[in-house]
Amino acid sequence: MSDRRTPEPLGVAEGVASIDHAVEQTSASAMADDSDDSSHEPTPLEKQPSHVSHTSHRSRLSRLSRSLRRRDSVSTDDSDPLEPLELAMTPNVETEIEQAAREPISHAMTTTSLGSVASRLPDFEVTFSEDDPSNPRNWALWYRLWIVFSISYSTWVVVVYSTSYTAAIPGVMESFNISSEAVATLGVTTYLIGLAMGAMLVAPLSELFGRRMVYIVCIICFTLLVIPGALATSLAEILVVRFFGAVFGAALVSNGPATIVDISTDDNRALYISIMAIAPMNGPVTGPLIGGFVFEYLGWRWDSWIVIIISGAAIVFMASLKETYAPAILKAKAAKMRKEKDDDRYWCRYDERISILDLLKVNLSRPFILAATEPILWFFNIWISIVYGILYLCFVAYPIVFIEGRGWSSGISGLAFVGIGIGTMCAIGSEPLCRRLINNYPKDPETGRAPPEASARVMVIGAILTPIGQLVFSWTCLPKTIHWAIPIAFGIPFGAGNTLTFIYGSNYLAGSYGLYAASALAGNMVIRSLFGGTLPLAGSAMYKAMTPQWAGTFLGLLEVMLIPIPIVFLRYGKKIRARSRVIRQMRADMERNEAKRAKQARIIARQKAKKEEREAAAAARANGSGVVESIDIDDVESVDIERTADIDHAHEKEKRSSNEPTAAAVPSKEE
């Protein structure tokens, strides 16, 4: 049996949501530290008279009471800084299984995942010990850094393939006698839609099979599906294989950051996430840069062959990684102990099974329900999607400006994206400053943390930088007499504004929707992918009909019109969130679950007190004393009683006074 110490939180513990803003200890975890003390056989030195035993039992109960109080003060007293970059890149860091595992666990006659009825005794719970070598956070530093590199590289490969195709469009049009550039651009559209669908269909499978298996299967399928694109005899073949390749590639884009969270601690998580983010967030920029030179010197088919080569390396990298998903590790560990010891009492809190059908049902329904019913998401989806679509319009506009307008070659024109890449790097590098700006925002008195509106400060900066870069680029890109460095340089504020918008816009949604953040962000990803895939279809015709200057001005003014959205949420976000049905339902669910945890803790404490009283009586009889003082458990039973009563009273009052229906269409956590 493993050393039962409370494991580190599996999700993000700071402000994308773990999507909770604090990872609470469960009632079972609160019992964990005491279970060792009560289960071992007393030594001769411990066989003291009954009053000594009673004193030790009382001190244990006092420690339990304090531990339960500490658990409930986590959400209000914890002052750890928010980590917006980490959250924005990790929308599903705490999965449905992990959320369910943090609910109160009945330790008496609970159905196990094996389909049998067994006692889930605390002493037989399998967890990570403090220095457990199977805990990914205890692995060697060099190996964890290798994981960071492998995940970053593999994710970058998937993202690069989305835009490297744009450099090969002229070759595709020539080979298949396509006269419409918009038709050829459909390759970008199908790829982005595939990424969005894969994020909802394939990526969540890591909850069932672990991250490693999903990674390996998906990167192999992705690589195999690039081959038909290199050998394609028609545009239709390219469109189909790019779509399905993106579906599998989405597993790396969606789950990659969560793997970094698996192996990192609170002290180094922000650094690991920042390093990991550099490559994939620059993927859209490096795609045309690499693809342009490859197309110029080797032909358009080699844009796919190069991706096959670099994705082959990604297969090797991913195969070298061990499983990092803690629920999968603990389930395997518990199963191994049941088999080796021939004892079905060994269990872990993630043993509960979830069917693929139920998983897909939630992932395919909830994002669209939220997107259709939540006014917050209406405005955020419009804002972020338009910004994202204009970013992908650049991959159509830049070749028009620098190849047709300035006469650059395909390879050299890819260097024009360096400005956007530098802006992206600047935004990532400014994360500590942005975090400080967020944490200086007045704290929410209920949680003791900066509210989601703190992220809106940075959102406003991003919303202003983006149109500045867009408008200045538009009026300096042509004619050729204007130095080429000027429009490229103004790609820096454009790239920085885009990055800040994506990161901190996602952070706002994550902080607002808590347990539903993954669904809110998934819906946002689908809608912005549709914009990113469809707006470039009109890009070529628009830039040629309106000229690059006026087409760019139109897009820049559109971005200016969107600036009020983050400003409104900065000033009135709290009131807007208070009127959200889903957020009200989520808070009510959390309060009910908190009350259940407190009640379960009292029950467990009472049972433990009775057990220790019986042990004390047995010890007294063994020492010849017939008098055993009863253990007073009032201190234990008083833990959270008042707060639980207040929660129940407030909830009942809300139910009686509210005549409007809750958002029943959105499955609640308890459901």
N, C-alpha and C positions, 0 to 999 in steps of 0.2 A: 504494500500500500504506500502511496506516495506521501511525502511530507505535506500536510494540508496547510499551506500558507496561502493567504489570499493572493491571487494572481493580479498582475498589473491589468488595468483596463485594456480591453482589446480594441477599443475604438479610439477616436480622437477625443481627448479630454478637454480641448479648448473650443471655443466658440463657433462651405459647402456645406453643419450639424452634426457632429456624430450623432451622431448627429444630435445628441443631447449636448448641452453646453457643459455638463459635468457628468462623469461616470460614477454612479452611486454604488455603494456596496449593498449587496442583497442581504436579506435576513440570514440566508444560509452562510454568506461570507462572514457575517458578524459572529456567527457561531463557530467559524472555522478555527479561530485563534484559541478558543477555549476547549475545543474537542480533544486536543492532545492531553490537556491537563486532567481531564475527567476520565479518560479511557485507560490510562496506564495503571499498572498494579502498584499499590503503595509499598514503599520501601520500609524497612524496620524503623528508620528514623522518622518516617511520616506517621507511624502508628502511635499517635499521641492521644491523650484523653479527649473526650468528646468536645469539651469547650474549645480546645485547640482546633479540632477539625471544623467545628462550627465557624470559628473565626476565619479559617482559610476559605471555607465555602462562601462566607459573606463577602470576602474580598474579591473572590472570583465573580460573584454576581454584580458587585460594584463595577468591576472592570467591564463586564458585559453591558451594564447600563450605560457606562461612558462610551463604549464603542458604538452602541446604537444611537446615542445622541450625536456622536461625531458623524455617523453616516448621514443623519438628517441635516447636519450643518454644512455638508459639502457644497450644496448648491448656492448657499448664501455667503459662506466665508471664504471660499476658494477665490483667490485673486490672480490665478495664473492668467497670463495674457492670451488674448485670442490669437489664432493662427489662421488668418483668412486664406492664404495660399494653400495651406494644407487642406482646409475645409472645402475650398472651391474645387480642388482636384480630386476630392474623395467623397463624392456624394453618397456612396453606399457603404461607408466605413462601418456602420453598425447595422447589420442585416436584421431581417425579421426574426431569425433564429436567435441571434444574440439578444435582441430586445426581449423576446419571450423568456430567455434564460435568466434575465434579471428580475423576473416576476417571482413572487413568493413560491417556494418549493415545499410541498408537503412531504415530510420525511417518513410518513407512515403509509405503507401499502399503496404505492403509486405505480401506475402502469409504466413499464420501461419500454425502450425502443425495441426490445427483443420480443415484444408481444406477450411477455409473461408478467405475472404480478409478483413483485418482490419489494422488500423493504429498502427504500432509498435512504439508508442511514447516513448521517453526516460523516461518520468515521470511514465510510467506504467511498466517499466522493473522490474522484481522481482530478487533481488540479496540478498546476505547476508549483514546485517548491521554489525557494528563493534563488538557488543556483542550479536549477534544473537544466541540464544540457539540451533537453528537448524543447525548451522555451526559445523561440527564435530571437528574443531580445537578449539572450545570454550567449549567442553564438560569437565566434571570434570576430574582431573588428574588420579584418581583411575580408572575411567571407560576407559580412553584411554590406561592405562597400562594393563587393563584386555583385551582389544582388541589386544594389542601387544602379550600378552601371548597366547590368543586363536588362533590367526593366526599362530604364531610360532609353537604351539603344533599341530594344524591340518595339517600344511604343513609337519611337521616332520613325522606324521603318514603315509602320502602318500609316502614319500621318504624311510622310514624304510622298507615298504613292498617290495620295489624294490630289496633289498639285503638280507633281512631275509630269503628269499627263498633259497639262496645259501647254507645256513647251513642245509637245509632240503633235499638237492638233494640226498644224500645217501639213505634216507628213501623213497623218491619218486621212486628211481630206484629199490629198493627192493620190494616195494609194487606192482609195475606194471611190474616187470620183464624186466626192461630196462637195456641193457648191455652197451649202449653207454652213457657216461657222457655228451657228446656234445648234444645229443638229449634232455636229461633232463634239460640242461642249457638253452634250448629255452624259458623257463619260464622267464628268465631275459630279453631275446631278445624281446619277445612280450610286456613285460611291458614297456621297454624303448621306443619302437616304439609307444605304446599307449600314453605315456606321450607327445611325440613329436606331434602326431596327435591331441591330446586334446588341446594342447596349441594353435593350429591354428583353431580348430573347436568349442570348447566349451568355452574356456576362453574369447574370444572376445564378447560373449553374454552379458557380464556385461554392455556393451555399450547400449544395448537395454533394459535390465530388471533390471539393478542395480546389485551391488555386492552381497547383502544379499541373494536375491532369488537364484542367481546362486550358491552361496556357499552352501546353505541348500540343494537344489536339488542335487547338485553334490556329497556332502559328504554322503547323504543318498544312492544315487545310488552306490557310491564306496563301502560303507559298505555292501549293499545287494549283490554286486557282489563278495565279499570276501567269502560269505557263500558257494556258489557252489565249490569254491576251497578247502574248508575244507571238503566237502562231496564228492569230485570228485572220480569217479570210473575209470578214465583213464587220461593219461597225456594230451590228446587232450582237455578235459574239462578244465584242469588247464590253458592251454595256451590261450584258448578263453576268459575265464572269467578274467584272468589277463590283457589281452589286453584292454577289455572294461572297466574294473575297473580303469586302468591307464588313459583312455581317460577322465573319469569324475574327477579323482583325479588331473589331470593337471590344472583344474580351480583354485585350491588352490595354487599350486606351482607357477602359472603364475600371478595370481591376488593378492596373499597375500601381497607381498611387496608394491603394489600400494595402498592397503588399509592403510598401515602404512603411506604412503605419504598423504593420505586423512586426517588423524587425526593429523599430525605433522606440526610444523612450522619450519622456517629456523633455529631457535635456537636449537631445540631438535631433528630435523629429523635424523641427522647422528647417534645420540645415539639410537633412537628408531629402526632404520634400523639395527644397529649393534647387538642390543639385539635380535631382531627378527631373524637375520641370524644365530645365534649360533646353534639353534636346527636343522633346515632343512639342513644346510651345513654339519652337523655331522651325518645326517641321514644314508648315505651310510655306515658309520663306525659302528654306533650303531646297524644297522640291523643284521649283522652276530654275534655281541656280544650277543644280546638278543636271536636271533634265535638259536644260538648254544646251549645255556643252555636249552631253551625250547625243542629243538629236543632231547637233551640228556636225559632229565628227563620225558618228556611228550609225545614225538613222533612228527613226522613231521606235522601231521594235526593240532596240537596245535599251530604251527607257524601262521596258518591262524586264529584260534580261538582267539589268543591273539590280533591279529590285529583288529578283530571284536570288541573286548572289548574296546580297546583304541580308536578305531574310533567311537564307540558309545558315548564315552565321548566327542569326537570332535563334534558330532552332537549337543549335549547339549550346548557346548560352542558357536558354531556358531549360534544356535537359539537364544542365549541371546544377540546377537549383533544387533545394529540398522544399518540402511543403512548409509554408509559413503561416497558413490559416489556423489559428489556435483551436477553433471548434473541431476542425478535421483532425488535428494532432491529438487532442484530448479524447475524442471518440475512439480513435485507433488505439490509444494508450489504454483506455478502459476496456475495450474489447480484448486486447492482449492480456490484461490482468485477469479478466474473467476466464479466459482460456487456460492460461498458465496455472492459475490457482484453483480452477474448477469451482468458482464461486461467482454466482450471478449477482451478488450484492454490489459488486463494483460498478459504479456509474459515473457519468459526468453530466453537467447541467445542459449539455448540447445534444443529449441522446435522442430527443424527440425528433421524429422523422417528419418531413414535409414532402408532399408529392410534387412532381414536376408540373402537373396540371394546376394545382393550387398556386404554385409559384408564378407560373405564367399568367394565371388569371389576375393576380394582383398587379403584376408588372405591366400587363397590357390594358388594364381598365383604369386603375387609379390615376395614372398621369393625365389621361384625357379628361376624366371627370373633374380633376382639380383645374386643369387648364380651361375648361368650359364654364366652371361655376365660380371661380375665385377672381374678383376684380384686381387683386394685387398681381396675379399672374397675367391678367389681360395686358396690363401696362408694361410689366417687365418683359413678357414674351415679345411684345411689339418692339420695344426699345432694343433689347439685346439682339433680336433676330435681324432687324434692319442694319444694325452695326455690323453684325456677322456677315450679312449678305453683301454689304459694301466692301468689306475686306476681301471677299472672294471675287468681287467685281474687279479688284486690282489685278488679279491674275489674267484678266482679259484686257484691261486698260493699259497696263504697263507695256505689253508687246506692241500695242497700237502706237503708243507714244515713243518708245525707244527704238523699235525696229522700223516701223513705217515712218514715223515722224523724224527721228534723228539718224536713221540708217545704221543702227547697231546690228551686230550679228545676234543669232539666237543665244549663243553662249554668253556673250558680253551683256546682253540685255538682262540676263538673270541676276547680274551683279546689282542692278537697280533696286532689288529687294533688300539689299543690305541695310538700308535706312530703317525699314520696318523691323528687321531683325534686331538692330541696335536698340530701337525703342522698346521692343519686347524684353530684352535683357535689362534695360534700365528699370522697367516696371517690376520685374522679378527682384532685382537688386534692391529696390526701394521698399521691399516688404517690411523690414524692421522699422523704418520710419513711418510707414502707413499703419503698422500695428500700434506704434506709440501714439499716433494721432487718434486711432480708434479707442485706445485705452484711456485717453485723457477725456473722453466723453463722459458726462455724468452717468454714474452707475444706476442700474435698475434697482430700486430698493427691495424688490421681491427676490431677486436672484443674486444681487451683489456684483453683477457683471455688466459690461457695456451692452446696451440693447442693440438690436439689429440696425437701428437708425445710425449708430456710430459708423457702420460701413458706408452709409450714404455719403459721408464726408468725402471719402475717396472716390465714390461713384461720381460725384459732381466734378471732381478734378478730371477723371477719365472722360466724362461727357463733354467737357470743354476742350480738352487736348485733341480729341478726335476730329472735330470739324476744323480746328485751326490747321492741323496738318493737311486735311483734305482740301481746304480752300486755297491755301498757299501753293500746294502742289499743282492744283488745277491751273493757276495763272502763271506758273513758272516752268511748267513742263515743256511748253512750246511758246514761241519759235526756238529754233536751234541757237539763235544768238544769245539766249539766256544760258548761263553756264549750267552744265548738267548736274553739278554738285548741289545746286540749290534745291531743285525738286526732290532729289534723293535725301537731302538732309531733313526736309520737312516730312519725310516718311518716319522720322524718329518720334515726333509727338503723335503722329497718327498711330504708329505701332504701340506706343506706350498707352495711349488712350484706350485703344481696343483691349489691351491686356488688362488694364485696371477695370474696365467695364465688365469683362468676363469674370474676373476673379472676385471682385467685391460685389457685383450684382448677384453672383451665385452665393456668396457669403450671406448676403441679406436674405435671400430666399431660404437658405439653410437655417439661419437663426430664427426666422419667422415660423417655419413649418415643422421644426423639430423632427419628430418621428416620421412625418410625411415628407421630409426634405428630399429624400431620394426620388420620390414620385414627382414632386414639383420640379426638380431639376431634370428628370427624365423627359417630362413633357416639354420643358424649355429646350432641351437638346433636340427633340424631334422637330419642333417648330423652327428653330434657328437653322437646322440642317436643311429644311425645306427652302428657307429663304436663301441660304448659302448655295444651294444647288440650283435654284431657279433664276435668281437675279442675274447670274452671269450669262444665262441664255439670251437675255436682251442686251447684254453689255456691248457687244460688237456693233450691233445696229444703232444703238443709242449714241455711242461715242462717234461713230462715223456720220450720223445725221446731225448731231448737235455740236460736233467738234469736241475734242477732249477738254477744252477750257470750260465750255458751258455745261457739258455733261457732268464734269467734276463739280462745278459750282452748284448744280441742282442737287447732287448728292450731299455736298457739304451743308447746304441750307436745310436739307431734310434732317441732317444730324443736329443742326442748331435748333430746329423745332422740337427735338426730343430732349433737349437739356432740362426743361422744366420737370420731367418725370422724376429724376433723382432728387431734385430740389424739393418737390412736393413731399416725397417720402422722407427726406431729411427733417422737414418741419412738422409734418402731420402723420408720420408713419405709425406712431403708437396708437393714435385714434383710428387709423385705417385698419390696423391689425385687430383692434378691439372689436371691430364690426364684422370680422371674418367669421363665418359659421364654422368652418373647418378648424380654425385656430381655437375657437371657444370649445369645440368638441374635444380637441386634442388636450387642452388644459384640464377639462373635466375628467378625461380618461386618466391623465397623469395623477390628478388628485385622488381619484378612486384607487388607482394602483398603489399610490403612496400610503393611503389608509390601510389597504390590504397588507402591505409590507409591514407596517407598524403593528397591525393586529397579529400577523403571523409571528412577528418577533416576540410579542408578548406570550403567545401560546408556547413557542419553543422555549422561551425563558422559564415559563412556569413548569413545563415538563422537565427541563434540566434541573430546576430547583428541587422538584420532587425526587428526581433520580439521585441527586446529591444528598438529599435528606435520608433516603434509604441507605445510601452508602455510609453515611455518618452513623446511622443506627447500627449497621452491621459492624462497623469499626468499633463502636462503643461496646457492643456485646463481645467482640473478640478480645477487648481489653478489660473485660469484667465490669464494665459500668453499665447500669441499666437505664440511666437517665440521659436522654438526648433532647437538647433544646431544639424546638422547631425553627426552621429557617424562615425568616421574614423576607418575603419577596415583594414587599410593597414598592421598594425602589425600582425593581425590574418592571413591575406592572405599570408603574407611572410613566414609563418612557413613552412619549408621544401621545398619551391618552388625550390630553387637552387639545393638542393640535389635530388629532384624528377626529375628535368630536366637532371641532370647528369646521373641518373639511366636509364631514358628513352633513352638518347643518347647512353650510353654504350651498352644497350641491342640491339638497332637498329643496331649499328655498328657491334656487334657480329653476328647478324643475317645475315648482308650483307657479312661479311668476311668469315663466316664459311660455307663451302660447305658440311661438313659431317653431317649426320642426327643425331638428338638427340636421347636419349634412349626412343623412343616413345612407346616401348613395356611396359615400366614401367608407370603405370597411374600417372599422375601428380596430385599435390594437387588440382589444379583448376578443373581438370577433375573429 
